[in-house]
Amino acid sequence: MITMEEYYMIKGLKNKGMSIIQISREIGVDRKTVSNWLKHNEPPAYRKRRFRQGKLDPFKDYILERMNEGCVNAAVIFDEIAADGYQGRMTILREFMKPYREKALAKASIRYETPPGKQAQVDWGEFVVTMPDGKLKKLYAFIMVLGHSRNYYLEFTENSKFDTLIGCHERAFAYLGGVTESILYDNMKTVVAHSHKTGDDKWNQRFLRFAEHHHFIPVRHRPYLPRSKGKVERGVQYVRGNFWPRVKSFSDLAELNEQARLWLDTKCNTRLHQTIHKIPHEILKEEQLKPMNTEPFLAVDLVSRKVTNDCMISYQTNYYSVPFRFVGHRVGVQDLRNGTIEIYDETGTFIEGYRKPAQKHQVQKMKKHFEGLNSQQSTRGRFYCALCWMNNIEQSVWKSFCR
């Protein structure tokens, strides 16, 4: 196929008396082609190509948005869109970005890299899931990201209330190995009481006491400037795009968090981070985090329960055993809202942890809680059997101890 310009050149040269061979040499077209088009009275007509969506087309709006924010690194954007399903090559992306790069560079801001141990960022993500009983339920993903090393902590919970937030913080501190000087938050109501006020008045006062308890400074990110907490916001997207597709099934919330912990240990914190070009876990020691307060902040807010004569406590229709020495005493129950509960004695010392059953009216007990009763069979054994009988408790629990 020749171009329209070549068609008119062939016709013009022929009108000037040139032979087919001369025309062929002049314009560099095969003589058979020249001969063929001399027989035509009209220039070549071109069919309109049918539009085919390219691999990059669904991502172009996002790419331009990221470039407008100041991100002009094709490798970074490539990783982001690849996590969302892009299957094309880097060269396609670079060619698309090329005409927009100069304008984006004019807007680009200098990336702020956080010094070691200086700051962490916290945010919630929401996930709607189908639970094992077939019901839809909203779960909340607590995410903490260390600003310098990019180490993550992830935990799924039943809600995002204050006590749940506090528990997630303390488990994040334990997992990451300490506390940063400051932690950045958005305007979540459990943290910021009055977004329009300044100083201590803007903070939830109970949360401020929690920050003092663990010796960190809470920082509120600047409204309408999402890039100020971009590490954790990108973290929510990363969890949604990289971890969540790996979740095929889970029996309860505790099992989902086991899968999340495995992902943190084997994927998230051990990958080569594309921004800092280092492996987060390997540079975690550079953070030099401050030690966390080993006393749980919520220890004074535990739900009080009395241990019955069968070494059990009740909580939300379910029953859990504790060591027999606590019979008649009161213990505290802390619901972590992540599929587990923890039991503490009156001094705040940890006793036992349990998974919360998916069904109601379930009994969970541990054999070790009844060990030692054999040595007291003569008096205390009979005493416990009598109490069990009086309280209409199943005697089989005690048969092996009260012979």
C-alpha positions in Angstrom: 0.0 0.0 0.0 1.3 3.4 -1.0 0.5 6.8 0.6 -1.7 9.4 -0.9 1.3 11.6 -1.5 3.1 8.8 -3.4 0.0 8.2 -5.6 0.0 11.9 -6.7 3.7 11.8 -7.3 3.3 8.7 -9.6 0.6 10.5 -11.6 2.6 13.7 -11.9 5.8 12.0 -13.0 3.9 10.0 -15.6 2.3 13.2 -17.0 5.8 14.6 -17.4 6.6 11.7 -19.7 8.7 9.5 -17.3 8.6 5.7 -17.8 7.4 3.2 -15.1 11.0 2.2 -14.5 12.1 5.9 -14.1 9.2 6.6 -11.7 10.1 3.5 -9.7 13.7 4.6 -9.2 12.6 8.2 -8.5 10.3 7.5 -5.6 11.7 4.1 -4.5 8.6 2.0 -5.2 8.5 -1.3 -7.0 7.7 -0.9 -10.7 4.8 -3.3 -10.4 3.3 -1.1 -7.8 3.8 1.9 -10.0 2.1 0.2 -12.9 -0.8 -1.0 -10.8 -1.5 2.5 -9.4 -1.3 4.2 -12.8 -4.4 2.2 -13.6 -6.3 3.7 -10.7 -8.2 7.0 -11.1 -8.5 7.6 -7.3 -5.9 7.6 -4.5 -5.8 4.8 -2.0 -8.6 4.8 0.6 -7.7 3.7 4.2 -10.0 1.8 6.4 -10.5 3.2 9.8 -8.9 1.1 12.4 -11.1 -0.5 15.1 -10.3 0.8 18.5 -8.7 -1.7 20.8 -8.2 -0.9 24.5 -4.6 -1.1 25.4 -3.3 -2.8 28.6 -2.4 0.6 30.0 -5.7 2.4 29.2 -7.6 1.5 32.5 -4.7 3.0 34.5 -4.0 6.2 32.6 -6.2 8.4 34.8 -4.5 7.1 37.9 -1.1 7.6 36.4 -1.8 11.2 35.5 -3.2 11.8 39.0 0.0 10.4 40.6 2.2 12.5 38.3 0.1 15.5 39.2 0.9 14.7 42.8 4.6 14.9 42.0 5.4 11.2 41.5 7.4 11.0 38.2 9.2 7.7 39.0 8.0 5.2 36.5 9.3 2.3 38.6 7.2 3.4 41.5 4.0 3.8 39.5 4.7 0.5 37.7 4.7 -1.3 41.0 1.5 0.4 42.1 -0.5 -0.4 38.9 1.0 -3.9 38.7 -0.5 -4.5 42.2 -3.8 -3.4 40.8 -3.7 -5.8 37.8 -1.6 -4.1 35.1 0.1 -6.8 32.9 1.9 -4.7 30.4 5.6 -3.7 30.2 7.5 -0.9 31.8 8.4 0.6 28.3 4.6 1.2 27.6 4.3 3.1 30.8 7.5 5.2 30.2 6.3 6.2 26.7 2.9 7.3 28.1 4.5 9.3 30.9 7.1 11.0 28.7 5.0 13.9 27.4 3.7 14.7 30.9 6.9 14.4 32.8 8.2 18.0 32.4 5.0 19.5 33.6 4.8 17.0 36.5 8.4 17.8 37.5 7.5 21.5 37.8 4.9 20.5 40.4 7.0 17.8 42.1 7.7 18.3 45.8 10.7 17.0 47.6 10.0 13.7 49.2 10.3 13.8 53.0 12.2 10.8 54.3 11.6 10.2 58.0 14.7 9.9 60.3 15.1 6.6 62.2 12.8 6.3 65.2 11.1 9.6 64.5 7.6 8.7 63.3 5.0 6.0 62.6 1.7 6.4 60.8 -1.6 4.8 61.7 -4.8 4.3 59.8 -7.9 2.0 59.5 -9.1 0.2 56.4 -12.5 -1.4 56.0 -13.2 -4.8 54.5 -16.7 -6.4 53.9 -16.4 -10.2 54.2 -18.6 -13.2 54.1 -18.2 -15.0 57.4 -18.2 -18.8 57.8 -21.9 -18.6 58.8 -22.7 -16.9 55.4 -23.4 -13.5 56.9 -21.8 -10.3 55.6 -19.7 -8.5 58.1 -17.6 -5.4 58.1 -14.0 -5.9 59.4 -11.5 -3.2 60.3 -7.8 -3.4 59.4 -5.5 -1.6 61.8 -2.3 -0.6 60.0 0.8 0.9 61.4 3.8 1.8 59.2 7.3 2.9 60.5 8.3 6.0 58.5 12.0 5.2 58.2 12.1 1.4 57.6 8.6 0.9 56.1 8.0 -2.0 58.4 4.2 -2.8 58.7 1.9 -4.1 61.4 -1.5 -5.4 60.4 -4.4 -6.6 62.5 -8.1 -7.2 61.7 -10.7 -6.3 64.3 -14.4 -6.3 64.9 -14.6 -2.5 65.3 -12.5 0.6 65.4 -13.6 1.8 68.9 -11.2 3.3 71.4 -10.4 0.2 73.4 -9.8 -1.7 70.2 -7.5 1.0 68.9 -5.5 1.0 72.1 -5.0 -2.7 72.1 -3.9 -2.7 68.4 -1.3 0.0 69.2 0.2 -2.1 72.1 0.4 -5.2 70.0 1.9 -3.2 67.2 4.6 -1.8 69.6 5.3 -5.4 70.7 5.6 -6.7 67.2 7.8 -3.9 65.9 9.9 -3.8 69.0 9.2 -0.4 70.5 7.7 3.0 70.1 8.6 5.9 67.8 8.9 9.5 69.0 5.7 10.5 67.3 2.7 8.8 65.6 0.7 10.5 62.8 -3.1 10.2 62.6 -5.9 11.6 60.5 -9.0 13.0 62.2 -10.5 9.8 63.5 -12.9 10.5 66.4 -11.2 8.1 68.8 -8.0 10.2 68.5 -9.1 13.8 67.6 -12.0 15.1 69.6 -12.2 18.6 67.9 -10.5 18.9 64.5 -11.0 22.6 64.5 -9.3 23.3 67.8 -5.6 23.6 68.6 -3.3 22.4 71.3 -4.4 19.6 73.7 -8.0 20.6 73.3 -8.2 19.0 69.9 -7.3 15.6 71.2 -9.4 12.9 72.8 -8.2 13.3 76.4 -8.2 9.6 77.1 -6.1 9.0 74.0 -3.7 11.8 75.2 -3.3 9.9 78.5 -2.5 6.7 76.4 0.2 8.6 74.5 1.7 9.8 77.8 1.5 6.2 79.1 3.8 5.0 76.2 5.8 8.3 75.9 5.0 9.2 72.3 3.7 12.5 70.7 0.5 12.2 68.7 0.5 14.3 65.6 -2.5 15.2 63.4 -1.9 15.3 59.7 -2.7 18.5 57.8 -6.3 18.4 56.6 -6.8 18.3 52.8 -3.2 17.2 52.3 -3.3 13.4 52.1 0.4 13.2 51.0 1.3 14.1 54.6 0.4 10.6 55.6 1.0 9.0 52.3 3.0 6.0 53.6 0.1 4.6 55.6 -2.6 5.5 53.0 -0.5 3.6 50.4 -0.2 0.9 53.0 -4.0 0.4 53.1 -4.0 0.1 49.3 -1.1 -2.4 49.5 -2.9 -4.6 52.0 -6.0 -4.5 49.9 -4.1 -5.3 46.7 -1.4 -7.7 48.0 -2.6 -9.4 51.1 -6.4 -9.6 50.7 -6.4 -11.5 47.3 -4.3 -14.2 49.1 -7.1 -14.8 51.6 -9.1 -17.8 50.3 -11.0 -18.7 53.5 -10.8 -18.4 57.3 -12.9 -20.0 60.1 -12.8 -17.0 62.4 -11.2 -13.7 63.0 -8.3 -15.2 64.9 -7.4 -17.4 61.9 -7.5 -14.3 59.6 -5.0 -12.6 61.9 -2.8 -15.6 61.8 -2.8 -15.3 58.0 -2.0 -11.6 58.3 0.9 -12.3 60.6 2.3 -14.9 58.2 2.0 -12.4 55.3 3.8 -9.7 57.4 6.7 -12.1 58.3 7.2 -13.7 54.9 6.0 -11.2 52.3 5.4 -7.6 53.4 8.4 -6.9 55.7 10.8 -9.1 53.8 10.3 -7.7 50.3 12.6 -5.2 48.6 10.8 -1.9 49.1 10.7 0.0 45.8 11.0 3.5 47.3 13.9 3.0 49.7 15.4 0.0 47.8 16.0 -1.9 51.1 14.3 -4.8 52.9 12.3 -3.3 55.8 13.0 -6.2 58.2 16.7 -5.9 57.7 16.9 -2.2 58.5 14.4 -2.4 61.4 17.3 -2.1 63.9 18.1 1.3 62.4 14.9 2.6 63.9 16.3 2.3 67.5 12.7 2.4 68.9 12.0 3.4 72.5 10.9 0.6 74.8 7.1 0.4 75.2 5.5 0.5 78.7 5.0 -3.1 79.6 1.9 -2.3 81.7 -1.2 -2.5 79.5 -3.0 0.9 79.4 -6.4 -0.9 79.6 -5.5 -3.0 82.6 -7.6 -0.8 84.8 -10.6 -1.1 82.4 -10.9 -4.9 82.4 -14.3 -6.5 82.7 -14.5 -8.1 86.1 -15.7 -11.7 86.5 -15.9 -14.0 89.5 -14.4 -17.5 89.1 -17.0 -20.1 89.9 -16.4 -23.3 91.9 -15.7 -25.2 88.7 -12.8 -22.9 87.8 -14.8 -21.2 85.0 -15.7 -17.6 84.2 -18.5 -16.5 81.8 -18.1 -13.9 79.2 -20.7 -13.1 76.4 -22.5 -16.5 77.0 -19.3 -18.5 76.7 -17.3 -20.2 79.5 -13.5 -20.2 80.0 -11.4 -22.0 82.6 -8.7 -20.5 84.8 -6.3 -22.2 87.2 -8.1 -23.7 90.3 -6.3 -21.4 92.7 -8.5 -18.5 91.5 -11.8 -20.1 92.6 -13.8 -17.6 94.5 -11.6 -14.7 93.3 -12.4 -12.0 90.7 -10.4 -11.8 87.5 -10.4 -9.3 84.6 -11.4 -10.0 81.0 -10.0 -7.9 78.2 -11.7 -8.4 74.8 -9.2 -7.6 72.1 -11.9 -7.4 69.5 -9.7 -9.4 67.1 -11.2 -12.8 67.8 -9.4 -13.4 71.2 -9.8 -12.5 74.8 -7.2 -12.2 77.6 -7.7 -12.9 81.3 -5.8 -11.1 84.1 -5.7 -11.5 87.9 -6.4 -8.7 90.3 -2.9 -7.4 90.1 -3.0 -7.1 86.3 -0.9 -10.2 85.7 -1.7 -12.1 82.6 -3.4 -15.5 83.3 -4.6 -17.0 80.0 -5.7 -16.1 76.5 -8.4 -17.7 74.4 -10.0 -17.6 71.0 -13.6 -16.4 71.1 -15.8 -19.2 69.8 -17.9 -18.5 66.7 -21.0 -20.0 68.4 -22.6 -19.1 71.7 -22.8 -21.2 74.9 -19.4 -22.9 74.3 -17.0 -24.1 77.0 -13.3 -23.8 76.6 -11.0 -25.3 79.3 -7.4 -26.3 79.7 -6.3 -29.4 81.5 -3.4 -27.6 83.1 -5.8 -25.4 85.0 -6.9 -28.4 87.1 -3.4 -29.9 87.7 -2.5 -30.1 91.4 -5.9 -30.9 92.7 -4.7 -34.6 93.3 -2.4 -33.5 96.1 -5.4 -32.0 97.9 -7.8 -34.9 97.5 -8.4 -35.6 101.2 -10.1 -32.3 102.2 -10.1 -29.7 99.4 -11.0 -32.4 96.8 -14.1 -33.4 98.7 -14.9 -29.8 99.3 -14.8 -28.9 95.6 -16.9 -32.0 94.8 -19.5 -30.9 97.3 -19.5 -27.4 95.9 -19.9 -28.8 92.4 -22.7 -31.0 93.5 -24.5 -28.2 95.3 -24.2 -25.9 92.2 -25.4 -28.7 89.9 -22.1 -28.7 88.0 -21.1 -31.6 85.8 -19.2 -33.9 88.1 -17.2 -35.6 85.4 -14.8 -32.6 85.3 -13.7 -33.5 88.8 -13.7 -37.4 88.8 -10.1 -37.6 87.8 -9.0 -35.3 90.7 -11.3 -36.3 93.6 -11.0 -40.1 94.0 
